[in-house]
Amino acid sequence: MLRNSQVLEFIEEDKVCSYFEDRLSDIRYKYMESCTAYEQMAMLERGWRRFGNMHFVPICKDCDACKTIRIDVKNFHFTKSQKRILNKNKETTVYIQKPTVTYEHLTLFNKYHKKMQHKKNWYENKIDVQEYHNSYVNGAHDYGKEILYFRENKLVAVALSDMLSGGISAVYCYYDHDYDYLSLGKFSILAQISIAKKANIPYVYLGYWIKDHFSMGYKENYKPFEELINRPNLDEKTIWRYHERD
């Protein structure tokens, strides 16, 4: 364990895997009260993810199913079905601002997770103000943003995103399943790709992809994308490779 006044590093070994019940995972954590955009970009490129002030990366000994991926924004072209989703959301109002927490946030978050508990057998995750603040408001610094989606002045989706010059990190998204006809989860990804295109940001990082996984496999629908092949330390070079089309 490494520790100073602002950084705490530790490894959690042999934890039950979040994605495979019959496997164990090893996760490296880094708690950082202060993290510059440069530091965040360096970690993002090396497979790290962030929730609040806590950064983490899998270092599992016997499994490498979780693949860090990033969308090649310049060469991404919206498919016909994706264009239909964008068209369906012409009346969806989008705001980008620093992360906040309100009663509407908490209500929507807990409603989403209750639905996913039944839909995809997720663990129950009812959150309160402090927990939400710790995970989604803290650690934003200058680059952490929330994207708010409204229909007729009602909050229907929230996406948390780190917007850096070298890439957008899609941190998390939750939405109202009463508006399933809008495909809000997919729309949120497409909206962040659109933002990246307009701002000439080269990549959108979608986090970890697990091929054919019931909960994580959907990310391969956003091609072309690259995979991080190695597990580099922060002082080592990354090896990214284009995902071969099936």
DOMI-293670 format. One record per residue (C-alpha): residue in three letters; x, y, z; residue number from 1; chain. Coordinates in nm, 2 decimals, padded with zeros to 4 digits, always signed. Layout:
<sites>
type: ALA	xx: X	yy: Y	zz: Z	seq: NUM	mol: A
...
</sites>
This chain:
<sites>
type: MET	xx: +00.00	yy: +00.00	zz: +00.00	seq: 1	mol: A
type: LEU	xx: +00.13	yy: +00.35	zz: -00.10	seq: 2	mol: A
type: ARG	xx: +00.00	yy: +00.65	zz: +00.08	seq: 3	mol: A
type: ASN	xx: +00.05	yy: +01.02	zz: +00.11	seq: 4	mol: A
type: SER	xx: -00.18	yy: +01.32	zz: +00.20	seq: 5	mol: A
type: GLN	xx: -00.36	yy: +01.30	zz: -00.13	seq: 6	mol: A
type: VAL	xx: -00.30	yy: +00.95	zz: -00.28	seq: 7	mol: A
type: LEU	xx: -00.38	yy: +00.61	zz: -00.15	seq: 8	mol: A
type: GLU	xx: -00.30	yy: +00.30	zz: -00.35	seq: 9	mol: A
type: PHE	xx: -00.40	yy: -00.06	zz: -00.27	seq: 10	mol: A
type: ILE	xx: -00.49	yy: -00.39	zz: -00.44	seq: 11	mol: A
type: GLU	xx: -00.81	yy: -00.59	zz: -00.37	seq: 12	mol: A
type: GLU	xx: -00.74	yy: -00.96	zz: -00.45	seq: 13	mol: A
type: ASP	xx: -00.97	yy: -01.26	zz: -00.50	seq: 14	mol: A
type: LYS	xx: -01.29	yy: -01.06	zz: -00.50	seq: 15	mol: A
type: VAL	xx: -01.60	yy: -01.22	zz: -00.65	seq: 16	mol: A
type: CYS	xx: -01.61	yy: -01.10	zz: -01.01	seq: 17	mol: A
type: SER	xx: -01.88	yy: -00.85	zz: -01.10	seq: 18	mol: A
type: TYR	xx: -01.93	yy: -01.01	zz: -01.44	seq: 19	mol: A
type: PHE	xx: -01.87	yy: -01.38	zz: -01.38	seq: 20	mol: A
type: GLU	xx: -02.00	yy: -01.54	zz: -01.07	seq: 21	mol: A
type: ASP	xx: -01.76	yy: -01.84	zz: -01.10	seq: 22	mol: A
type: ARG	xx: -01.45	yy: -01.62	zz: -01.12	seq: 23	mol: A
type: LEU	xx: -01.24	yy: -01.41	zz: -00.89	seq: 24	mol: A
type: SER	xx: -01.10	yy: -01.07	zz: -00.97	seq: 25	mol: A
type: ASP	xx: -00.80	yy: -00.86	zz: -00.87	seq: 26	mol: A
type: ILE	xx: -00.84	yy: -00.48	zz: -00.88	seq: 27	mol: A
type: ARG	xx: -00.58	yy: -00.21	zz: -00.83	seq: 28	mol: A
type: TYR	xx: -00.72	yy: +00.11	zz: -00.68	seq: 29	mol: A
type: LYS	xx: -00.58	yy: +00.46	zz: -00.66	seq: 30	mol: A
type: TYR	xx: -00.76	yy: +00.72	zz: -00.45	seq: 31	mol: A
type: MET	xx: -00.67	yy: +01.07	zz: -00.56	seq: 32	mol: A
type: GLU	xx: -00.80	yy: +01.39	zz: -00.41	seq: 33	mol: A
type: SER	xx: -00.63	yy: +01.58	zz: -00.69	seq: 34	mol: A
type: CYS	xx: -00.60	yy: +01.46	zz: -01.05	seq: 35	mol: A
type: THR	xx: -00.49	yy: +01.68	zz: -01.33	seq: 36	mol: A
type: ALA	xx: -00.63	yy: +01.64	zz: -01.68	seq: 37	mol: A
type: TYR	xx: -00.29	yy: +01.51	zz: -01.79	seq: 38	mol: A
type: GLU	xx: -00.28	yy: +01.25	zz: -01.52	seq: 39	mol: A
type: GLN	xx: -00.64	yy: +01.14	zz: -01.59	seq: 40	mol: A
type: MET	xx: -00.57	yy: +01.11	zz: -01.97	seq: 41	mol: A
type: ALA	xx: -00.26	yy: +00.90	zz: -01.89	seq: 42	mol: A
type: MET	xx: -00.46	yy: +00.66	zz: -01.67	seq: 43	mol: A
type: LEU	xx: -00.75	yy: +00.65	zz: -01.92	seq: 44	mol: A
type: GLU	xx: -00.52	yy: +00.54	zz: -02.20	seq: 45	mol: A
type: ARG	xx: -00.39	yy: +00.26	zz: -01.98	seq: 46	mol: A
type: GLY	xx: -00.72	yy: +00.11	zz: -01.89	seq: 47	mol: A
type: TRP	xx: -00.81	yy: +00.29	zz: -01.57	seq: 48	mol: A
type: ARG	xx: -01.16	yy: +00.40	zz: -01.49	seq: 49	mol: A
type: ARG	xx: -01.28	yy: +00.66	zz: -01.24	seq: 50	mol: A
type: PHE	xx: -01.57	yy: +00.70	zz: -01.00	seq: 51	mol: A
type: GLY	xx: -01.54	yy: +01.01	zz: -00.79	seq: 52	mol: A
type: ASN	xx: -01.19	yy: +01.03	zz: -00.65	seq: 53	mol: A
type: MET	xx: -01.14	yy: +00.65	zz: -00.68	seq: 54	mol: A
type: HIS	xx: -00.95	yy: +00.52	zz: -00.99	seq: 55	mol: A
type: PHE	xx: -00.93	yy: +00.15	zz: -01.06	seq: 56	mol: A
type: VAL	xx: -00.80	yy: -00.10	zz: -01.32	seq: 57	mol: A
type: PRO	xx: -00.84	yy: -00.48	zz: -01.33	seq: 58	mol: A
type: ILE	xx: -00.52	yy: -00.68	zz: -01.29	seq: 59	mol: A
type: CYS	xx: -00.67	yy: -01.03	zz: -01.27	seq: 60	mol: A
type: LYS	xx: -00.41	yy: -01.31	zz: -01.27	seq: 61	mol: A
type: ASP	xx: -00.61	yy: -01.58	zz: -01.46	seq: 62	mol: A
type: CYS	xx: -00.85	yy: -01.38	zz: -01.68	seq: 63	mol: A
type: ASP	xx: -00.83	yy: -01.10	zz: -01.93	seq: 64	mol: A
type: ALA	xx: -01.19	yy: -01.10	zz: -02.05	seq: 65	mol: A
type: CYS	xx: -01.24	yy: -00.73	zz: -01.97	seq: 66	mol: A
type: LYS	xx: -01.10	yy: -00.54	zz: -02.27	seq: 67	mol: A
type: THR	xx: -01.05	yy: -00.17	zz: -02.26	seq: 68	mol: A
type: ILE	xx: -01.18	yy: -00.02	zz: -02.58	seq: 69	mol: A
type: ARG	xx: -01.21	yy: +00.32	zz: -02.74	seq: 70	mol: A
type: ILE	xx: -01.41	yy: +00.43	zz: -03.04	seq: 71	mol: A
type: ASP	xx: -01.22	yy: +00.58	zz: -03.34	seq: 72	mol: A
type: VAL	xx: -01.43	yy: +00.90	zz: -03.37	seq: 73	mol: A
type: LYS	xx: -01.29	yy: +01.02	zz: -03.70	seq: 74	mol: A
type: ASN	xx: -01.37	yy: +00.70	zz: -03.88	seq: 75	mol: A
type: PHE	xx: -01.70	yy: +00.63	zz: -03.70	seq: 76	mol: A
type: HIS	xx: -02.00	yy: +00.66	zz: -03.93	seq: 77	mol: A
type: PHE	xx: -02.35	yy: +00.64	zz: -03.79	seq: 78	mol: A
type: THR	xx: -02.55	yy: +00.34	zz: -03.92	seq: 79	mol: A
type: LYS	xx: -02.91	yy: +00.36	zz: -04.04	seq: 80	mol: A
type: SER	xx: -03.04	yy: +00.24	zz: -03.71	seq: 81	mol: A
type: GLN	xx: -02.82	yy: +00.48	zz: -03.52	seq: 82	mol: A
type: LYS	xx: -02.95	yy: +00.77	zz: -03.73	seq: 83	mol: A
type: ARG	xx: -03.30	yy: +00.66	zz: -03.65	seq: 84	mol: A
type: ILE	xx: -03.22	yy: +00.68	zz: -03.28	seq: 85	mol: A
type: LEU	xx: -03.08	yy: +01.03	zz: -03.33	seq: 86	mol: A
type: ASN	xx: -03.38	yy: +01.13	zz: -03.52	seq: 87	mol: A
type: LYS	xx: -03.62	yy: +01.00	zz: -03.25	seq: 88	mol: A
type: ASN	xx: -03.44	yy: +01.22	zz: -03.00	seq: 89	mol: A
type: LYS	xx: -03.48	yy: +01.55	zz: -03.19	seq: 90	mol: A
type: GLU	xx: -03.71	yy: +01.67	zz: -02.92	seq: 91	mol: A
type: THR	xx: -03.47	yy: +01.56	zz: -02.64	seq: 92	mol: A
type: THR	xx: -03.30	yy: +01.86	zz: -02.48	seq: 93	mol: A
type: VAL	xx: -02.94	yy: +01.81	zz: -02.38	seq: 94	mol: A
type: TYR	xx: -02.74	yy: +02.01	zz: -02.13	seq: 95	mol: A
type: ILE	xx: -02.38	yy: +01.97	zz: -02.03	seq: 96	mol: A
type: GLN	xx: -02.25	yy: +02.10	zz: -01.70	seq: 97	mol: A
type: LYS	xx: -02.04	yy: +02.01	zz: -01.40	seq: 98	mol: A
type: PRO	xx: -02.19	yy: +01.71	zz: -01.20	seq: 99	mol: A
type: THR	xx: -02.45	yy: +01.79	zz: -00.95	seq: 100	mol: A
type: VAL	xx: -02.69	yy: +01.59	zz: -00.73	seq: 101	mol: A
type: THR	xx: -03.06	yy: +01.66	zz: -00.69	seq: 102	mol: A
type: TYR	xx: -03.37	yy: +01.48	zz: -00.58	seq: 103	mol: A
type: GLU	xx: -03.44	yy: +01.41	zz: -00.95	seq: 104	mol: A
type: HIS	xx: -03.10	yy: +01.25	zz: -00.99	seq: 105	mol: A
type: LEU	xx: -03.15	yy: +01.02	zz: -00.70	seq: 106	mol: A
type: THR	xx: -03.51	yy: +00.92	zz: -00.80	seq: 107	mol: A
type: LEU	xx: -03.40	yy: +00.85	zz: -01.15	seq: 108	mol: A
type: PHE	xx: -03.09	yy: +00.66	zz: -01.05	seq: 109	mol: A
type: ASN	xx: -03.27	yy: +00.44	zz: -00.80	seq: 110	mol: A
type: LYS	xx: -03.56	yy: +00.38	zz: -01.05	seq: 111	mol: A
type: TYR	xx: -03.31	yy: +00.27	zz: -01.31	seq: 112	mol: A
type: HIS	xx: -03.13	yy: +00.03	zz: -01.08	seq: 113	mol: A
type: LYS	xx: -03.45	yy: -00.13	zz: -00.96	seq: 114	mol: A
type: LYS	xx: -03.54	yy: -00.20	zz: -01.32	seq: 115	mol: A
type: MET	xx: -03.20	yy: -00.34	zz: -01.40	seq: 116	mol: A
type: GLN	xx: -03.21	yy: -00.56	zz: -01.09	seq: 117	mol: A
type: HIS	xx: -03.50	yy: -00.74	zz: -01.25	seq: 118	mol: A
type: LYS	xx: -03.40	yy: -00.70	zz: -01.62	seq: 119	mol: A
type: LYS	xx: -03.04	yy: -00.81	zz: -01.59	seq: 120	mol: A
type: ASN	xx: -03.02	yy: -00.96	zz: -01.24	seq: 121	mol: A
type: TRP	xx: -02.81	yy: -00.67	zz: -01.11	seq: 122	mol: A
type: TYR	xx: -02.74	yy: -00.64	zz: -00.74	seq: 123	mol: A
type: GLU	xx: -02.97	yy: -00.39	zz: -00.55	seq: 124	mol: A
type: ASN	xx: -02.81	yy: -00.05	zz: -00.55	seq: 125	mol: A
type: LYS	xx: -03.02	yy: +00.21	zz: -00.38	seq: 126	mol: A
type: ILE	xx: -02.81	yy: +00.52	zz: -00.34	seq: 127	mol: A
type: ASP	xx: -02.84	yy: +00.82	zz: -00.11	seq: 128	mol: A
type: VAL	xx: -02.71	yy: +01.18	zz: -00.15	seq: 129	mol: A
type: GLN	xx: -02.37	yy: +01.12	zz: +00.01	seq: 130	mol: A
type: GLU	xx: -02.30	yy: +00.80	zz: -00.19	seq: 131	mol: A
type: TYR	xx: -02.40	yy: +00.97	zz: -00.51	seq: 132	mol: A
type: HIS	xx: -02.18	yy: +01.27	zz: -00.44	seq: 133	mol: A
type: ASN	xx: -01.88	yy: +01.05	zz: -00.36	seq: 134	mol: A
type: SER	xx: -01.92	yy: +00.84	zz: -00.68	seq: 135	mol: A
type: TYR	xx: -02.04	yy: +01.09	zz: -00.94	seq: 136	mol: A
type: VAL	xx: -01.97	yy: +01.45	zz: -00.82	seq: 137	mol: A
type: ASN	xx: -01.64	yy: +01.43	zz: -00.64	seq: 138	mol: A
type: GLY	xx: -01.32	yy: +01.41	zz: -00.85	seq: 139	mol: A
type: ALA	xx: -01.47	yy: +01.59	zz: -01.15	seq: 140	mol: A
type: HIS	xx: -01.22	yy: +01.87	zz: -01.14	seq: 141	mol: A
type: ASP	xx: -01.22	yy: +02.07	zz: -01.47	seq: 142	mol: A
type: TYR	xx: -01.30	yy: +01.78	zz: -01.70	seq: 143	mol: A
type: GLY	xx: -01.58	yy: +01.58	zz: -01.53	seq: 144	mol: A
type: LYS	xx: -01.92	yy: +01.66	zz: -01.67	seq: 145	mol: A
type: GLU	xx: -02.28	yy: +01.54	zz: -01.65	seq: 146	mol: A
type: ILE	xx: -02.50	yy: +01.53	zz: -01.96	seq: 147	mol: A
type: LEU	xx: -02.86	yy: +01.59	zz: -01.88	seq: 148	mol: A
type: TYR	xx: -03.14	yy: +01.47	zz: -02.11	seq: 149	mol: A
type: PHE	xx: -03.49	yy: +01.62	zz: -02.08	seq: 150	mol: A
type: ARG	xx: -03.82	yy: +01.55	zz: -02.24	seq: 151	mol: A
type: GLU	xx: -04.08	yy: +01.82	zz: -02.18	seq: 152	mol: A
type: ASN	xx: -03.87	yy: +01.95	zz: -01.89	seq: 153	mol: A
type: LYS	xx: -03.85	yy: +01.61	zz: -01.73	seq: 154	mol: A
type: LEU	xx: -03.51	yy: +01.46	zz: -01.65	seq: 155	mol: A
type: VAL	xx: -03.51	yy: +01.12	zz: -01.83	seq: 156	mol: A
type: ALA	xx: -03.14	yy: +01.04	zz: -01.85	seq: 157	mol: A
type: VAL	xx: -02.80	yy: +01.13	zz: -01.70	seq: 158	mol: A
type: ALA	xx: -02.46	yy: +01.05	zz: -01.84	seq: 159	mol: A
type: LEU	xx: -02.14	yy: +01.11	zz: -01.65	seq: 160	mol: A
type: SER	xx: -01.85	yy: +01.18	zz: -01.87	seq: 161	mol: A
type: ASP	xx: -01.48	yy: +01.29	zz: -01.85	seq: 162	mol: A
type: MET	xx: -01.42	yy: +01.53	zz: -02.14	seq: 163	mol: A
type: LEU	xx: -01.05	yy: +01.56	zz: -02.22	seq: 164	mol: A
type: SER	xx: -00.87	yy: +01.68	zz: -02.52	seq: 165	mol: A
type: GLY	xx: -00.74	yy: +01.33	zz: -02.60	seq: 166	mol: A
type: GLY	xx: -01.06	yy: +01.15	zz: -02.54	seq: 167	mol: A
type: ILE	xx: -01.40	yy: +01.14	zz: -02.38	seq: 168	mol: A
type: SER	xx: -01.45	yy: +00.88	zz: -02.11	seq: 169	mol: A
type: ALA	xx: -01.81	yy: +00.76	zz: -02.09	seq: 170	mol: A
type: VAL	xx: -01.82	yy: +00.70	zz: -01.72	seq: 171	mol: A
type: TYR	xx: -02.18	yy: +00.60	zz: -01.65	seq: 172	mol: A
type: CYS	xx: -02.53	yy: +00.64	zz: -01.77	seq: 173	mol: A
type: TYR	xx: -02.87	yy: +00.58	zz: -01.62	seq: 174	mol: A
type: TYR	xx: -03.21	yy: +00.66	zz: -01.77	seq: 175	mol: A
type: ASP	xx: -03.59	yy: +00.62	zz: -01.74	seq: 176	mol: A
type: HIS	xx: -03.72	yy: +00.29	zz: -01.89	seq: 177	mol: A
type: ASP	xx: -04.06	yy: +00.45	zz: -01.93	seq: 178	mol: A
type: TYR	xx: -03.90	yy: +00.61	zz: -02.23	seq: 179	mol: A
type: ASP	xx: -03.76	yy: +00.29	zz: -02.39	seq: 180	mol: A
type: TYR	xx: -03.89	yy: +00.39	zz: -02.73	seq: 181	mol: A
type: LEU	xx: -03.62	yy: +00.66	zz: -02.73	seq: 182	mol: A
type: SER	xx: -03.33	yy: +00.42	zz: -02.68	seq: 183	mol: A
type: LEU	xx: -03.18	yy: +00.66	zz: -02.43	seq: 184	mol: A
type: GLY	xx: -02.88	yy: +00.45	zz: -02.34	seq: 185	mol: A
type: LYS	xx: -02.78	yy: +00.42	zz: -02.70	seq: 186	mol: A
type: PHE	xx: -02.86	yy: +00.78	zz: -02.77	seq: 187	mol: A
type: SER	xx: -02.63	yy: +00.89	zz: -02.49	seq: 188	mol: A
type: ILE	xx: -02.33	yy: +00.71	zz: -02.65	seq: 189	mol: A
type: LEU	xx: -02.42	yy: +00.85	zz: -02.99	seq: 190	mol: A
type: ALA	xx: -02.45	yy: +01.20	zz: -02.83	seq: 191	mol: A
type: GLN	xx: -02.10	yy: +01.17	zz: -02.68	seq: 192	mol: A
type: ILE	xx: -01.96	yy: +01.05	zz: -03.02	seq: 193	mol: A
type: SER	xx: -02.13	yy: +01.36	zz: -03.18	seq: 194	mol: A
type: ILE	xx: -01.97	yy: +01.59	zz: -02.92	seq: 195	mol: A
type: ALA	xx: -01.63	yy: +01.43	zz: -02.98	seq: 196	mol: A
type: LYS	xx: -01.67	yy: +01.48	zz: -03.36	seq: 197	mol: A
type: LYS	xx: -01.76	yy: +01.85	zz: -03.32	seq: 198	mol: A
type: ALA	xx: -01.47	yy: +01.91	zz: -03.08	seq: 199	mol: A
type: ASN	xx: -01.22	yy: +01.71	zz: -03.28	seq: 200	mol: A
type: ILE	xx: -01.16	yy: +01.47	zz: -02.99	seq: 201	mol: A
type: PRO	xx: -01.01	yy: +01.15	zz: -03.13	seq: 202	mol: A
type: TYR	xx: -01.16	yy: +00.88	zz: -02.91	seq: 203	mol: A
type: VAL	xx: -01.46	yy: +00.79	zz: -02.69	seq: 204	mol: A
type: TYR	xx: -01.36	yy: +00.54	zz: -02.42	seq: 205	mol: A
type: LEU	xx: -01.64	yy: +00.30	zz: -02.34	seq: 206	mol: A
type: GLY	xx: -01.46	yy: +00.13	zz: -02.05	seq: 207	mol: A
type: TYR	xx: -01.45	yy: -00.25	zz: -02.04	seq: 208	mol: A
type: TRP	xx: -01.60	yy: -00.47	zz: -02.31	seq: 209	mol: A
type: ILE	xx: -01.66	yy: -00.84	zz: -02.27	seq: 210	mol: A
type: LYS	xx: -01.74	yy: -01.02	zz: -02.59	seq: 211	mol: A
type: ASP	xx: -02.09	yy: -01.18	zz: -02.60	seq: 212	mol: A
type: HIS	xx: -02.15	yy: -01.09	zz: -02.23	seq: 213	mol: A
type: PHE	xx: -02.52	yy: -01.02	zz: -02.15	seq: 214	mol: A
type: SER	xx: -02.44	yy: -00.69	zz: -01.99	seq: 215	mol: A
type: MET	xx: -02.11	yy: -00.58	zz: -02.14	seq: 216	mol: A
type: GLY	xx: -02.12	yy: -00.72	zz: -02.50	seq: 217	mol: A
type: TYR	xx: -02.33	yy: -00.44	zz: -02.65	seq: 218	mol: A
type: LYS	xx: -02.03	yy: -00.21	zz: -02.68	seq: 219	mol: A
type: GLU	xx: -01.90	yy: -00.39	zz: -02.99	seq: 220	mol: A
type: ASN	xx: -02.19	yy: -00.22	zz: -03.18	seq: 221	mol: A
type: TYR	xx: -01.99	yy: +00.10	zz: -03.19	seq: 222	mol: A
type: LYS	xx: -01.73	yy: +00.03	zz: -03.45	seq: 223	mol: A
type: PRO	xx: -01.46	yy: +00.09	zz: -03.54	seq: 224	mol: A
type: PHE	xx: -01.29	yy: +00.06	zz: -03.21	seq: 225	mol: A
type: GLU	xx: -00.95	yy: -00.02	zz: -03.07	seq: 226	mol: A
type: GLU	xx: -00.85	yy: -00.26	zz: -02.79	seq: 227	mol: A
type: LEU	xx: -00.58	yy: -00.21	zz: -02.53	seq: 228	mol: A
type: ILE	xx: -00.36	yy: -00.52	zz: -02.58	seq: 229	mol: A
type: ASN	xx: -00.12	yy: -00.48	zz: -02.29	seq: 230	mol: A
type: ARG	xx: -00.15	yy: -00.39	zz: -01.92	seq: 231	mol: A
type: PRO	xx: +00.10	yy: -00.10	zz: -01.90	seq: 232	mol: A
type: ASN	xx: +00.20	yy: +00.07	zz: -01.58	seq: 233	mol: A
type: LEU	xx: +00.17	yy: +00.45	zz: -01.59	seq: 234	mol: A
type: ASP	xx: +00.53	yy: +00.49	zz: -01.70	seq: 235	mol: A
type: GLU	xx: +00.50	yy: +00.23	zz: -01.98	seq: 236	mol: A
type: LYS	xx: +00.39	yy: +00.26	zz: -02.34	seq: 237	mol: A
type: THR	xx: +00.04	yy: +00.15	zz: -02.44	seq: 238	mol: A
type: ILE	xx: -00.03	yy: -00.10	zz: -02.72	seq: 239	mol: A
type: TRP	xx: -00.36	yy: -00.04	zz: -02.90	seq: 240	mol: A
type: ARG	xx: -00.49	yy: -00.25	zz: -03.18	seq: 241	mol: A
type: TYR	xx: -00.79	yy: -00.22	zz: -03.41	seq: 242	mol: A
type: HIS	xx: -01.06	yy: -00.47	zz: -03.33	seq: 243	mol: A
type: GLU	xx: -01.09	yy: -00.71	zz: -03.62	seq: 244	mol: A
type: ARG	xx: -01.44	yy: -00.71	zz: -03.77	seq: 245	mol: A
type: ASP	xx: -01.63	yy: -01.04	zz: -03.72	seq: 246	mol: A
</sites>
